[in-house]
Amino acid sequence: MGKSESFWVVLGSSAGGLEALNEFLNSFKKVTDTYFVIAQHLDPRHPTILKDLLSRTQICRLSS
């Protein structure tokens, strides 16, 4: 049996980077054994909607 490798992709963006994150994630047809860590810089007085917006992507399951 071959050894399975996992990959980590770490992304960061400002609040204005949501469209770019969506485009990047949607550019993958299928992803296996890959973990995405996404950090978003926000004003602490505003709640994040990152999970809701990125849940529209088709490549991965999201958790926060």
N, C-alpha and C positions, 0 to 999 in steps of 0.2 A: 504494500500500500504506500502511496506517495504521501508526503507530509503536506497538509493543507496550510496555507498561509493566510493570515488575516491582514487586512490593510486598514490603517487609520487615516482619515482625511480630516484635517482641522481647518475650519474656515472662520473668519471673523468679518464683521461688517458693522456699519453704522445703521441707524434706523432707516436711512434711505437706500440701503443695499438689499432690500427684500426681493426686488425684481431680479437683480443679478443672481441672488442665491437660487431663486426658483428656476431661472434659465440654466444655471449650472447643473442643478440636480436633475432637471428634466432632460438634460443632454445625454444621460446614461440610459441605455435600453434596459439593462438588467444588472443588478449589483448583488453579488454574493460574497460573504466573508469580508465585508467592508463596514467599518464603523465611521460615521460622520459625527464630528463634534462641531457644533455651530455656536459661536458666541456673538451676541449682538450688543452693541453699545447703545444704551437707552437712557433717557432722563429718568431717574429713579421715581419720579412722581407719576409716571405713566405706566400702565400695565402692558405687558408684552402680548402681542397677538401672533408672535412668530410661529408657534406650534400650529395654530389654526391656518395660517397662510401656507405653511409648508406641507400641511396634511394633504394638500391638493396634488402634491407630486406623486408619481406612481412607482417610485423605485424603492421605497423603504418604509418601514414601520417607525413611527416617531414616539419618543418618550421624553419626559422633561424631569 
